[in-house]
């Protein structure tokens, strides 16, 4: 599911670095809307997520960073449930 969301956004914006497999960081919030995690409602949380996927502040992120963020979010939710 997360990979499908990534590729949907990668192909959906010509300003992404499609040949390099990188998405503009500005898409993180919209991508989160398509996941089961509705954590983006807090602007500070959105900024934290952008910083996690784009730690070097290049304004782009790749699939690996996206999957790491989603795995981390999933683990937090599972821990809260326990």
FENWO-V626427 format. One record per residue. N is the residue number from 0. RES is the residue in three letters. NEAR is the number of other C-alpha atoms within 8 Angstrom. Layout:
BEGIN
<<N/RES/NEAR> <N/RES/NEAR>>
END
This chain:
BEGIN
<<0/UNK/4> <1/UNK/9> <2/UNK/8> <3/UNK/7> <4/UNK/10> <5/UNK/11> <6/UNK/8> <7/UNK/8> <8/UNK/11> <9/UNK/13> <10/UNK/9> <11/UNK/6> <12/UNK/7> <13/UNK/7> <14/UNK/5> <15/UNK/11> <16/UNK/11> <17/UNK/10> <18/UNK/5> <19/UNK/5> <20/UNK/9> <21/UNK/13> <22/UNK/13> <23/UNK/11> <24/UNK/11> <25/UNK/7> <26/UNK/9> <27/UNK/10> <28/UNK/9> <29/UNK/7> <30/UNK/11> <31/UNK/12> <32/UNK/10> <33/UNK/7> <34/UNK/8> <35/UNK/6> <36/UNK/8> <37/UNK/8> <38/UNK/8> <39/UNK/11> <40/UNK/7> <41/UNK/7> <42/UNK/7> <43/UNK/6> <44/UNK/10> <45/UNK/13> <46/UNK/8> <47/UNK/8> <48/UNK/10> <49/UNK/12> <50/UNK/9> <51/UNK/9> <52/UNK/12> <53/UNK/13> <54/UNK/8> <55/UNK/4> <56/UNK/7> <57/UNK/7> <58/UNK/8> <59/UNK/11> <60/UNK/13> <61/UNK/10> <62/UNK/10> <63/UNK/6> <64/UNK/11> <65/UNK/12> <66/UNK/10> <67/UNK/8> <68/UNK/11> <69/UNK/9> <70/UNK/8> <71/UNK/8> <72/UNK/9> <73/UNK/8> <74/UNK/8> <75/UNK/8> <76/UNK/8> <77/UNK/8> <78/UNK/7> <79/UNK/6> <80/UNK/5> <81/UNK/4>>
END
